[in-house]
Amino acid sequence: MEKDNISDLLNKVKANENSKTMQKVTPVNTRKGEEIQFSFYLSKQLLKKVKLKAIKEDTSLKNIMNKALEQYLKT
């Protein structure tokens, strides 16, 4: 008797699954200008110093690295 009740419940659930609507999520591109991703390795001590500087200056690591590279290329 219980098997019949469980089977009925399973059939009801399966029937209801088809009526669910799916929401499509699409990423929003918020990057300004032409940027590409680039990664490299740093020493732990250097990364720690750069992170502390970013916190003190209330800026991002990305901004610090970009400024440093721009200054390096100017010389």
Residue frames as qw, qx, qy, qz and C-alpha x, y, z in Angstrom:
[[0.000, 0.883, 0.470, 0.000, 0.00, 0.00, 0.00],
 [0.296, -0.809, 0.091, 0.499, 2.80, 2.43, 0.84],
 [0.453, -0.111, 0.580, 0.668, 4.62, 1.73, -2.42],
 [0.226, 0.654, 0.623, 0.365, 1.58, 2.85, -4.37],
 [0.160, -0.945, -0.225, 0.173, 1.40, 6.12, -2.41],
 [0.425, -0.595, 0.337, 0.593, 5.08, 6.81, -2.94],
 [0.418, 0.185, 0.663, 0.593, 4.81, 6.03, -6.64],
 [0.109, 0.837, 0.509, 0.169, 1.87, 8.41, -6.94],
 [0.273, -0.895, 0.002, 0.352, 3.82, 11.16, -5.20],
 [0.475, -0.325, 0.512, 0.638, 6.84, 10.61, -7.43],
 [0.340, 0.471, 0.662, 0.472, 4.67, 10.79, -10.52],
 [0.033, -0.940, -0.339, 0.036, 3.15, 14.07, -9.32],
 [0.376, -0.741, 0.227, 0.508, 6.58, 15.56, -8.72],
 [0.463, -0.031, 0.633, 0.620, 7.81, 14.48, -12.14],
 [0.228, 0.707, 0.598, 0.302, 4.72, 15.99, -13.76],
 [0.158, -0.958, -0.165, 0.174, 5.30, 19.32, -11.96],
 [0.556, -0.437, 0.316, 0.632, 8.99, 19.55, -12.93],
 [0.439, 0.370, 0.553, 0.604, 8.14, 20.27, -16.56],
 [0.014, 0.890, 0.393, 0.228, 6.23, 23.44, -15.68],
 [0.491, -0.680, -0.020, 0.544, 9.21, 25.15, -14.01],
 [0.445, 0.881, -0.002, 0.160, 10.61, 28.19, -15.75],
 [0.769, -0.184, -0.001, 0.613, 14.34, 28.69, -16.00],
 [0.014, 0.978, -0.017, -0.205, 15.95, 32.10, -15.70],
 [0.789, 0.387, -0.004, 0.478, 18.84, 32.77, -18.04],
 [0.408, -0.834, 0.065, 0.367, 21.77, 34.60, -16.46],
 [0.684, 0.578, 0.047, 0.443, 24.05, 36.55, -18.75],
 [0.566, -0.418, -0.130, 0.698, 27.21, 38.30, -17.52],
 [0.175, 0.975, 0.138, -0.004, 27.48, 42.04, -17.87],
 [0.715, 0.199, -0.028, 0.670, 30.75, 43.31, -19.31],
 [0.225, -0.955, -0.163, 0.103, 31.78, 46.30, -17.18],
 [0.668, -0.255, 0.195, 0.671, 35.40, 46.61, -18.31],
 [0.212, 0.929, 0.015, -0.304, 36.41, 49.97, -19.63],
 [0.148, 0.770, -0.552, -0.285, 38.70, 50.17, -22.61],
 [0.845, 0.305, -0.431, -0.082, 40.70, 47.35, -24.02],
 [0.393, -0.605, 0.640, -0.265, 41.99, 45.05, -21.28],
 [0.803, 0.129, -0.572, -0.108, 43.27, 41.51, -21.19],
 [0.796, -0.578, 0.140, -0.109, 43.90, 39.20, -18.27],
 [0.568, 0.545, -0.542, 0.295, 47.53, 38.51, -17.40],
 [0.773, -0.620, 0.070, -0.111, 48.95, 36.60, -14.46],
 [0.546, 0.529, -0.537, 0.366, 52.43, 36.05, -13.04],
 [0.768, -0.425, -0.407, 0.254, 54.18, 35.00, -9.85],
 [0.009, -0.813, 0.274, -0.514, 55.47, 37.39, -7.16],
 [0.378, 0.104, -0.767, 0.508, 57.44, 36.70, -4.01],
 [0.398, -0.639, -0.656, 0.062, 55.27, 36.47, -0.90],
 [0.366, -0.492, -0.242, 0.752, 57.01, 39.43, 0.74],
 [0.060, -0.016, 0.336, 0.940, 56.59, 41.66, -2.32],
 [0.282, -0.472, -0.685, -0.478, 52.90, 40.78, -2.65],
 [0.424, -0.614, -0.565, 0.352, 52.37, 41.47, 1.04],
 [0.258, -0.352, -0.040, 0.899, 53.97, 44.92, 0.69],
 [0.082, -0.157, -0.508, -0.843, 51.90, 45.76, -2.39],
 [0.355, -0.569, -0.718, -0.185, 48.68, 44.67, -0.67],
 [0.378, -0.585, -0.412, 0.588, 49.46, 46.83, 2.37],
 [0.135, -0.184, 0.191, 0.955, 50.19, 49.82, 0.11],
 [0.194, -0.354, -0.665, -0.629, 46.89, 49.26, -1.71],
 [0.391, -0.644, -0.645, 0.132, 45.02, 49.24, 1.59],
 [0.335, -0.487, -0.195, 0.782, 46.79, 52.39, 2.82],
 [0.009, -0.159, 0.332, 0.930, 46.10, 54.23, -0.44],
 [0.532, 0.408, 0.543, -0.504, 42.55, 52.86, -0.71],
 [0.493, 0.542, -0.429, -0.528, 43.17, 51.58, -4.22],
 [0.978, 0.085, 0.119, -0.148, 43.38, 48.24, -6.00],
 [0.669, -0.336, 0.530, 0.399, 46.34, 46.01, -6.74],
 [0.607, 0.541, 0.468, 0.346, 45.49, 46.40, -10.41],
 [0.122, 0.984, 0.053, 0.117, 45.88, 50.19, -10.23],
 [0.464, -0.762, 0.400, 0.210, 49.20, 49.93, -8.42],
 [0.710, -0.038, 0.586, 0.387, 50.57, 47.42, -10.93],
 [0.492, 0.739, 0.365, 0.280, 49.38, 49.48, -13.91],
 [0.059, -0.992, 0.110, -0.014, 50.97, 52.66, -12.53],
 [0.596, -0.572, 0.494, 0.271, 54.23, 50.85, -11.72],
 [0.699, 0.218, 0.559, 0.389, 54.47, 49.36, -15.21],
 [0.333, 0.891, 0.229, 0.205, 53.68, 52.69, -16.86],
 [0.253, -0.922, 0.278, 0.095, 56.42, 54.42, -14.83],
 [0.703, -0.297, 0.558, 0.327, 58.87, 51.63, -15.65],
 [0.637, 0.475, 0.486, 0.365, 58.20, 51.96, -19.36],
 [0.131, 0.988, 0.067, 0.049, 58.69, 55.75, -19.28],
 [0.366, -0.799, 0.430, 0.205, 62.31, 55.37, -18.14]]
